[in-house]
């Protein structure tokens, strides 16, 4: 049985993608010595090389985000020390995330004529900033290679909302005489529940550089919002992850989520999946299938995690999938997807199992495939289990429908960067994710 990603109409194979500030500057904490020098990348990363194509430049111009990178470069050039440069990077990275969230949620001026729900300005503006940072050569002080890497990591974290996840602490039994912190409450005195959602950057950009990712758009639209549920209000916090194998191998998912999972009431990783449907993925597999990422790098191997000796081949959702599938959430059908691909115990060839894995089998694809969508679901649910939260924390992965352009606008070479059907599809997906979260929270009662 082939393990290739599923095919989309009129295009090559497309994989199903799922959809911290100063702490990330650990490698750069040492002050530069007199011998330290600035280290820039001679050949820009593949993602940054796409920046100068016509569609990314039009997206930036028509959203008003075309000035972000030049303003960032000017600020860096004025830095008089490494510490000042660090503060600029952290501040402007976080500001880019806030600006994208504000735009998506209707706050501030709607600069440009792109619809506010568009996630692509954030993606391309971030790449413009990372390119400026890689090319930056400070005057009057040196920056070591490790410090430069730390600055880029901090910029990534801040501009992805990874530093901006804020939840009130749950009351605990502190040492006397301290009083426990009170949980956040609404005006009626109800405890506000906590939901954590993750999205992804656009991907398969060499197939069509105009692509938007509805999971990233959903993250921007829902960040900091409150959902009314049968059990009271629930606040949503979100973040967006890169489509890069190496970042996952370096622990970006665990680093971002570890502090928050014990304090939330529900979490879901989200990515773009199949045409015309949502999937609640029942099972996630410990296998990377080799599809190229946004840097055109491929990985075919067992997902690398800490403590591999205790690594399971499979993890499972704890989302209330029956209740979600049974709820009226929107125009796209929602499915409980139980299928996986495994090598059975004692076997050598992969086999598709419609009803989930069999005992002792080796993973080759979870319900969400074997790309980064499956991997973020696997990592997040494995972290949940290793934190001892499996029996009390609903969490798992949701695949959205593929975000499609309108009829007559499907050719990547001649198509427009947006159209009314494209916007409608994205808005409907965002609205349906919100209803799926509501249904999931209602099922917790």
C-alpha positions in Angstrom: 0.0 0.0 0.0 1.4 3.4 -1.0 2.3 5.8 1.8 2.2 8.8 -0.4 0.2 11.8 0.8 -3.3 12.0 -0.6 -3.8 13.8 -3.9 -5.7 17.0 -4.5 -7.5 17.9 -7.6 -5.4 19.5 -10.4 -2.1 19.3 -8.6 0.7 17.1 -7.2 0.5 15.2 -4.0 -0.1 17.4 -0.9 0.5 16.1 2.6 -1.9 16.6 5.4 -0.4 19.2 7.7 -1.6 19.9 11.1 -1.9 22.5 11.2 9.7 32.1 24.2 11.1 35.0 24.3 14.1 35.5 26.4 14.2 31.8 27.4 15.0 30.9 23.8 18.0 33.2 24.0 19.9 30.8 26.3 22.5 30.2 23.7 23.0 33.9 23.3 23.1 34.8 27.0 26.9 35.2 27.2 28.1 38.8 26.4 30.1 39.0 23.2 33.9 39.1 23.5 36.2 41.3 21.6 36.8 38.4 19.2 33.2 37.7 18.5 32.0 38.4 15.0 28.7 38.7 13.2 27.8 35.5 11.4 25.4 35.8 8.5 24.1 33.1 6.2 25.7 33.2 2.8 22.8 31.5 1.1 19.4 32.5 2.5 17.1 29.7 3.6 14.7 28.4 1.0 11.7 30.0 2.7 13.3 33.4 2.5 14.3 32.9 -1.1 10.6 32.8 -2.1 10.0 36.3 -0.7 10.9 38.1 -3.9 8.3 36.3 -6.0 5.4 38.4 -7.2 2.6 36.9 -5.0 4.4 37.3 -1.6 5.2 40.9 -2.5 1.6 41.6 -3.5 0.3 40.0 -0.3 2.6 42.2 1.8 1.7 45.4 -0.2 -2.0 44.8 -0.2 -2.0 44.1 3.6 0.2 47.0 4.6 2.8 44.6 6.0 5.3 45.5 3.4 6.9 48.1 5.7 7.5 45.7 8.6 10.9 44.3 7.5 12.4 47.7 6.4 11.3 49.3 9.7 12.8 46.3 11.6 16.1 46.7 9.7 16.3 50.4 10.5 15.8 49.7 14.2 18.5 47.0 14.2 20.9 49.4 12.6 20.5 51.9 15.4 21.3 49.3 18.1 24.4 50.3 20.1 24.9 46.9 21.9 23.9 43.3 21.8 21.5 43.8 24.6 19.7 46.6 22.8 19.5 44.4 19.6 18.0 41.6 21.7 15.3 43.9 23.1 14.5 45.2 19.6 14.1 41.6 18.3 11.9 40.5 21.2 9.7 43.7 21.1 9.2 43.8 17.3 8.7 40.0 17.0 5.9 40.2 19.6 4.5 43.3 17.9 4.2 41.5 14.6 2.1 38.8 16.2 -0.1 41.3 17.9 -0.5 43.3 14.7 -1.6 40.2 12.8 -4.0 39.2 15.6 -5.5 42.7 15.8 -5.9 42.8 12.0 -7.7 39.4 12.0 -10.0 40.5 14.7 -11.0 43.8 13.3 -8.9 46.1 15.6 -7.0 49.0 14.1 -7.0 50.3 10.6 -7.6 47.8 7.8 -4.5 48.8 5.8 -4.6 47.4 2.3 -7.5 45.7 0.6 -6.8 42.1 1.6 -9.5 40.6 3.8 -8.7 40.8 7.5 -8.9 37.0 8.0 -5.8 36.4 5.8 -2.9 34.7 7.6 -0.4 35.2 4.8 0.8 38.7 5.7 2.1 37.4 9.0 4.0 34.6 7.3 5.7 36.7 4.7 6.4 39.6 7.0 8.1 37.3 9.5 10.3 35.9 6.7 11.2 39.5 5.7 12.3 40.1 9.3 14.4 36.9 9.6 16.1 37.8 6.3 17.0 41.2 7.6 18.3 39.7 10.8 20.4 37.2 9.0 22.0 39.9 6.9 22.4 42.4 9.8 26.0 43.5 10.5 26.2 45.6 13.7 28.4 48.6 14.0 30.7 49.0 17.0 30.1 45.6 18.6 30.3 41.9 17.7 27.7 39.1 17.7 28.7 35.5 17.9 27.2 32.8 15.8 25.3 31.4 18.9 24.0 34.8 19.7 22.8 35.4 16.2 21.0 32.1 16.2 19.4 33.0 19.6 18.1 36.3 18.1 16.5 34.4 15.2 14.9 31.9 17.6 13.5 34.7 19.7 12.1 36.5 16.7 10.4 33.3 15.6 8.9 32.7 19.0 7.6 36.2 19.5 6.1 36.5 16.0 4.4 33.1 16.4 2.6 34.0 19.7 4.6 31.5 21.6 5.6 34.2 24.2 2.1 35.6 24.4 0.1 32.6 25.8 -1.3 33.9 29.0 -3.5 32.0 31.4 -4.3 32.7 35.1 -2.8 30.2 37.4 -5.1 27.5 38.9 -5.4 27.7 42.6 -3.0 25.4 44.4 -2.1 24.6 47.9 0.8 27.0 48.5 3.0 27.0 51.5 1.5 29.1 54.3 1.0 31.9 54.8 0.7 32.6 51.1 -2.9 32.7 49.7 -3.7 30.7 46.5 -4.0 32.7 43.3 -7.6 33.2 42.3 -8.7 31.8 38.9 -9.9 34.2 36.3 -13.6 34.9 36.5 -16.0 36.7 34.3 -18.4 39.5 35.4 -20.9 37.0 36.7 -18.2 35.3 38.9 -17.8 32.1 36.8 -14.4 30.6 36.4 -13.2 31.1 32.8 -12.1 27.9 31.2 -8.9 27.7 29.2 -8.5 26.4 25.6 -5.1 26.1 23.8 -5.1 26.0 20.0 -2.2 25.7 17.6 -2.0 26.4 13.8 0.6 26.2 11.0 2.3 28.4 8.4 1.3 28.0 4.8 3.1 25.1 3.1 3.7 23.4 -0.3 4.6 26.9 -1.5 6.6 25.6 -4.5 3.3 24.1 -5.7 1.5 27.4 -5.3 3.1 30.3 -3.6 -0.3 32.0 -3.1 -1.3 29.3 -0.5 -2.9 30.3 2.8 -3.3 27.9 5.7 -6.8 27.9 7.4 -5.3 26.6 10.7 -3.0 29.7 10.9 -5.9 32.0 10.0 -7.9 30.3 12.7 -5.2 30.9 15.3 -5.1 34.6 14.5 -8.9 34.9 14.5 -9.4 33.1 17.9 -6.3 34.3 19.9 -7.5 35.9 23.2 -11.2 35.5 22.3 -13.8 34.0 24.7 -16.2 31.3 23.7 -19.6 30.8 25.4 -20.1 27.2 26.4 -22.6 25.3 28.4 -20.2 25.3 31.3 -19.5 29.1 31.1 -17.0 31.2 29.2 -13.8 29.8 27.8 -10.8 31.8 26.8 -8.8 30.7 23.7 -5.1 31.2 23.4 -3.2 30.3 20.2 0.2 29.9 18.6 1.5 29.1 15.1 4.2 26.6 14.3 6.6 26.4 11.3 6.4 23.7 8.7 10.0 22.5 9.3 11.2 19.1 10.4 14.2 20.5 12.2 12.3 22.9 14.4 10.2 19.9 15.6 13.3 17.9 16.2 14.7 20.7 18.3 11.6 20.6 20.6 9.6 23.6 19.6 6.3 21.9 20.3 7.3 20.6 23.8 9.1 23.8 24.7 6.0 25.9 23.8 3.3 23.6 25.3 4.8 22.1 28.4 4.1 24.9 30.8 0.5 25.3 29.6 -1.0 21.9 29.2 -1.3 21.3 33.0 -3.3 24.5 33.3 -5.7 24.3 30.4 -9.2 22.6 30.1 -8.8 21.5 26.5 -6.3 21.7 23.7 -6.2 20.9 20.0 -3.6 21.1 17.4 -5.1 22.1 14.0 -3.9 21.8 10.4 -5.2 21.6 6.9 -6.3 18.2 5.8 -8.6 16.9 3.0 -10.8 18.5 0.5 -14.3 19.3 1.7 -14.2 17.8 5.2 -13.0 18.1 8.8 -11.4 15.1 10.5 -11.0 14.4 14.2 -7.9 12.2 14.2 -8.3 9.3 16.6 -4.7 8.0 16.5 -1.3 9.5 15.9 1.8 7.5 14.8 5.5 7.8 15.6 6.7 8.0 12.0 8.0 10.7 9.6 7.0 9.8 6.1 9.6 11.9 4.2 7.5 14.6 2.5 9.6 17.8 2.0 9.0 20.7 4.4 9.1 24.4 3.7 12.9 24.2 3.4 12.5 21.4 0.9 14.1 19.0 3.5 12.8 15.5 4.0 12.8 13.1 7.0 12.0 9.4 6.9 12.4 8.0 10.4 10.9 7.4 13.8 9.8 10.8 15.3 12.8 11.8 17.5 11.7 12.6 21.0 13.3 12.8 24.5 13.6 9.4 26.2 13.1 7.2 23.1 13.3 4.1 25.2 9.8 4.8 26.5 8.4 6.1 23.2 5.1 4.5 22.2 4.3 3.8 18.5 0.9 5.3 18.9 -0.9 8.0 20.9 -4.6 8.7 21.0 -6.9 11.7 21.1 -8.8 12.5 24.3 -11.1 14.9 22.5 -14.8 14.0 22.8 -14.9 13.0 19.1 -18.4 11.4 19.3 -20.0 14.6 20.5 -18.0 16.8 18.1 -19.0 14.6 15.1 -22.7 14.6 16.3 -22.9 18.4 16.7 -24.1 20.9 14.1 -20.9 22.9 13.6 -21.0 24.2 10.1 -21.3 23.4 6.4 -18.4 21.0 6.2 -19.0 17.4 7.4 -16.9 16.3 10.4 -15.6 12.7 10.6 -14.2 10.5 13.3 -11.1 9.3 11.4 -9.9 5.9 12.9 -7.7 4.7 10.0 -3.9 4.2 10.4 -1.1 2.5 8.4 1.0 0.0 10.4 3.5 -2.7 10.0 1.8 -5.6 12.0 3.7 -7.3 14.7 6.0 -9.9 13.1 5.4 -8.4 9.6 7.5 -6.4 7.2 5.0 -4.6 4.9 2.7 -1.7 5.7 -1.0 -2.4 6.0 -3.9 0.1 6.2 -6.1 -0.5 9.3 -9.5 1.3 9.0 -10.2 0.7 12.7 -6.9 1.7 14.2 -3.6 0.0 15.1 -3.3 -3.6 16.2 -1.3 -4.7 19.3 2.4 -4.6 18.9 2.4 -2.9 15.5 4.9 -0.3 14.2 3.5 3.0 13.0 3.8 4.1 9.4 1.0 6.7 9.4 -1.5 8.0 11.9 -5.0 9.1 11.0 -3.5 12.4 10.0 -0.8 10.9 7.8 3.0 11.0 8.5 3.8 14.6 7.9 4.1 17.4 10.4 0.3 17.4 11.1 0.6 13.9 12.5 3.9 14.9 14.2 2.5 17.8 16.2 -0.5 15.7 17.2 1.8 12.9 18.3 4.1 15.2 20.2 1.4 17.2 21.9 -0.5 14.1 23.0 2.7 12.3 24.1 3.5 15.3 26.2 0.0 15.2 27.7 0.5 11.6 28.6 4.0 12.0 30.0 2.7 14.9 32.2 0.1 12.4 33.6 -2.8 14.3 32.1 -4.3 11.6 29.8 -7.4 10.9 31.9 -8.3 14.5 32.7 -7.3 16.6 29.7 -9.2 16.5 26.5 -6.7 17.0 23.6 -6.0 15.9 20.1 -5.9 17.0 16.5 -8.4 18.5 14.1 -7.8 18.6 10.3 -9.7 21.3 8.5 -10.8 21.2 4.9 -8.3 22.2 2.2 -8.6 26.0 1.6 -9.5 26.2 -2.1 -9.4 29.1 -4.5 -12.6 29.9 -6.5 -13.4 28.5 -9.9 -11.3 30.1 -12.6 -8.6 31.0 -10.1 -6.8 27.7 -9.6 -3.8 28.1 -11.8 -0.8 29.1 -9.7 0.9 30.8 -12.6 -1.9 33.1 -13.7 -4.3 33.1 -10.7 -5.0 36.0 -8.4 -3.8 36.0 -4.8 -7.4 36.1 -3.5 -11.0 35.8 -4.6 -14.5 35.9 -3.0 -14.9 32.1 -2.8 -11.4 31.8 -1.3 -12.3 34.3 1.5 -15.7 32.7 2.1 -14.1 29.3 2.5 -11.6 30.5 5.0 -14.2 32.4 7.0 -16.4 29.4 7.1 -13.6 27.1 8.2 -12.7 29.6 11.0 -16.3 29.8 12.2 -16.6 26.0 12.1 -13.5 25.5 14.2 -15.0 27.8 16.8 -18.1 25.7 16.9 -16.1 22.5 17.1 -14.3 23.9 20.2 -17.6 24.9 21.7 -19.0 21.4 21.1 -15.9 19.9 22.7 -16.1 22.1 25.7 -19.9 21.4 26.1 -19.1 17.6 26.1 -16.8 18.0 29.2 -19.7 18.7 31.5 
